[in-house]
Amino acid sequence: MLRKIRPDEENLSDPTSPANSEPTGRQPFKPLPSRTGTDKLLNILIGGLGLIVIALVISLIIRLNSSPGGSEGHDGQQMEVTSTDEAGNQVEQNVQVKSKTVRVEVLNGAGVPKLASRAADYLRAKGFDVVKTDNAPHGNFKKSVVQDRIGDIDKARAIASSLGIGEAGVLQQKNPQLYLDVTVILGQDYKTLKFMTSGK
């Protein structure tokens, strides 16, 4: 059964009719005026700042991954290292060591004031990266020693050769927690080392 619509109900069934619209207190939506010039400028500025941030991040990554001495080609140092073979004969070897990449710690084991800093200055002048100077746990080391901390004995030998410490003074004592390549402990024989006798 179909219901008949009365004439006064006709307008109520049509939602678009003016009789059906009630005031709700809301204004109809009006789009904001276009600010295309300002919007474009802001978008360009934001894009430019984004590019600058990306360039800075890339630069930081490149700096962190590059060697501290700069280019790999020119900071290598050819050193003559004297070692003893199994028969007890002294053998001279040429060892290529990138001196800027050798991180060195110099410890004063002789108890003489400023000895470690004097040796550090000498090693820096030779191109090595001295990252720390300090006193050794005790100040009565008889002989100076060079300790390899990472398993690259050639680096320790190069430091020993630069200081005038013989092959017997080169020890391998790995300790990766130190973040060092080589530890130098200056002993009571410091007066015979090259940094004391070279006049520097």
matplotlib code that plots the C-alpha trace (Angstrom):
import matplotlib.pyplot as plt

x = [0.0, 1.2, 0.7, -0.4, 1.7, -0.1, 0.9, 2.4, 4.6, 6.1, 8.6, 9.7, 10.7, 13.0, 16.2, 17.3, 14.1, 14.4, 11.6, 13.6, 16.7, 16.9, 19.4, 22.2, 24.4, 27.2, 28.4, 28.7, 32.3, 34.1, 37.6, 40.4, 41.7, 44.6, 48.1, 50.0, 53.0, 53.6, 52.9, 55.4, 58.1, 57.6, 57.7, 61.0, 62.5, 61.5, 62.9, 66.1, 66.6, 65.9, 68.6, 71.1, 70.3, 70.9, 74.2, 75.4, 74.5, 76.3, 79.3, 79.3, 79.2, 82.1, 84.2, 83.5, 84.5, 87.6, 91.0, 92.0, 95.1, 93.3, 94.0, 95.3, 98.0, 100.3, 100.3, 102.1, 105.6, 108.3, 110.3, 113.3, 112.6, 115.4, 114.2, 115.8, 115.2, 115.0, 118.7, 119.4, 120.6, 119.5, 117.4, 116.4, 113.0, 111.3, 107.7, 105.1, 103.1, 100.4, 101.6, 98.5, 96.4, 98.6, 96.9, 99.5, 99.3, 102.5, 102.9, 105.7, 107.1, 110.3, 108.8, 110.4, 108.1, 106.8, 108.7, 105.5, 104.6, 108.1, 108.1, 104.5, 105.7, 108.6, 106.2, 103.7, 106.6, 107.3, 103.6, 102.1, 98.7, 99.4, 95.9, 96.9, 99.8, 99.7, 101.7, 102.2, 100.7, 104.1, 107.2, 109.9, 110.0, 113.7, 113.3, 111.1, 108.6, 106.1, 103.0, 100.9, 97.2, 95.4, 97.4, 99.4, 103.0, 104.3, 102.8, 104.4, 107.8, 107.5, 107.0, 109.8, 112.1, 111.2, 112.0, 115.1, 113.7, 115.0, 113.0, 113.1, 111.1, 108.2, 105.5, 102.1, 99.4, 96.1, 93.5, 90.7, 88.9, 91.6, 90.8, 94.5, 97.0, 100.1, 101.1, 104.6, 105.8, 109.0, 111.3, 114.5, 116.5, 114.7, 118.0, 119.1, 115.9, 115.9, 113.6, 116.2, 119.3, 118.0, 118.0, 114.2]
y = [0.0, 3.3, 6.3, 9.5, 12.6, 15.7, 19.0, 20.4, 17.3, 17.7, 20.3, 18.3, 15.3, 17.4, 18.2, 20.9, 22.9, 26.3, 25.4, 22.4, 24.4, 25.3, 27.9, 25.9, 28.8, 27.7, 29.7, 27.8, 26.8, 29.4, 28.6, 30.9, 33.3, 31.9, 33.0, 31.3, 33.7, 33.2, 29.5, 29.0, 31.0, 29.0, 25.7, 26.8, 27.8, 24.4, 22.5, 24.5, 23.9, 20.2, 20.1, 21.8, 19.3, 16.4, 17.9, 18.3, 14.7, 13.4, 15.6, 14.3, 10.7, 11.2, 12.9, 10.1, 7.4, 9.1, 8.6, 11.3, 12.1, 13.1, 11.3, 7.8, 8.3, 10.8, 10.0, 6.7, 6.5, 4.1, 3.0, 0.8, -1.6, -3.8, -7.2, -10.4, -13.6, -17.1, -17.6, -14.5, -12.4, -8.8, -8.2, -4.8, -4.5, -1.7, -1.4, 0.8, 2.3, 5.0, 7.1, 9.2, 6.1, 4.7, 5.8, 5.9, 6.2, 7.3, 6.4, 7.7, 4.7, 6.4, 8.8, 11.8, 14.9, 15.7, 12.8, 11.4, 14.7, 15.2, 11.8, 12.5, 15.8, 13.9, 11.2, 13.8, 15.5, 12.1, 12.1, 9.7, 10.3, 10.5, 10.4, 10.1, 10.8, 9.8, 8.1, 4.4, 2.3, 2.5, 4.6, 2.0, 0.4, -0.5, -0.7, 1.1, -1.1, -0.7, -2.8, -3.8, -3.5, -4.6, -7.4, -5.3, -5.8, -3.7, -0.6, -1.3, -1.9, 1.4, 3.3, 1.4, 2.1, 5.8, 6.0, 3.8, 0.9, -2.5, -5.5, -7.0, -4.1, -4.8, -6.8, -8.0, -7.4, -7.1, -5.0, -3.8, -2.0, 0.7, 2.0, 2.3, 0.7, 1.1, 1.8, 3.2, 2.9, 4.9, 3.3, 4.2, 3.9, 7.0, 8.9, 6.5, 7.0, 9.1, 11.8, 12.6, 12.3, 14.0, 17.5, 17.9]
z = [0.0, -1.0, 1.0, -0.4, 0.2, 1.3, -0.2, 3.0, 3.3, -0.2, 0.9, 3.9, 1.8, -0.4, 1.6, -0.9, -0.6, 1.2, 3.5, 4.9, 5.7, 9.4, 10.7, 12.5, 13.5, 11.1, 8.2, 4.9, 4.0, 2.1, 0.8, 2.0, -0.5, -2.5, -1.4, -4.2, -4.1, -0.4, -0.5, -3.4, -1.5, 1.7, -0.3, -2.0, 1.4, 3.0, 0.0, 0.1, 3.8, 3.2, 0.6, 3.0, 5.7, 3.3, 2.1, 5.7, 6.6, 3.6, 4.4, 8.0, 6.8, 4.4, 7.1, 9.6, 7.0, 5.8, 7.4, 9.9, 8.0, 4.8, 1.6, 1.8, -0.6, 1.0, 4.7, 4.4, 5.8, 4.7, 7.8, 8.3, 11.1, 12.5, 13.7, 14.8, 12.8, 14.3, 14.0, 16.0, 13.1, 12.8, 9.7, 8.4, 6.8, 5.1, 6.4, 4.9, 7.8, 7.5, 10.4, 10.7, 11.3, 14.1, 17.3, 20.0, 23.8, 25.6, 29.3, 31.6, 33.4, 34.6, 37.0, 35.3, 35.0, 31.5, 29.9, 28.2, 26.7, 25.4, 23.7, 22.4, 20.8, 19.1, 17.7, 16.5, 14.6, 13.0, 11.9, 14.4, 16.0, 19.8, 21.4, 25.0, 27.4, 31.0, 33.8, 33.8, 36.7, 38.4, 37.7, 37.9, 34.5, 33.8, 30.0, 27.5, 25.7, 22.8, 23.1, 20.1, 21.1, 17.9, 16.4, 13.9, 15.0, 12.2, 13.6, 17.0, 15.3, 13.4, 16.6, 18.3, 15.4, 15.5, 19.2, 19.1, 21.0, 20.0, 18.8, 22.3, 23.5, 21.1, 22.8, 21.6, 24.2, 22.4, 24.1, 21.7, 24.5, 24.6, 21.0, 20.4, 18.1, 20.2, 23.8, 24.5, 28.1, 28.7, 31.2, 33.0, 29.8, 28.3, 28.0, 25.2, 23.1, 20.0, 21.3, 24.0, 21.8, 18.6, 20.1, 19.6]

ax = plt.figure().add_subplot(projection="3d")
ax.plot(x, y, z, "-o")
ax.set_aspect("equal")
plt.show()
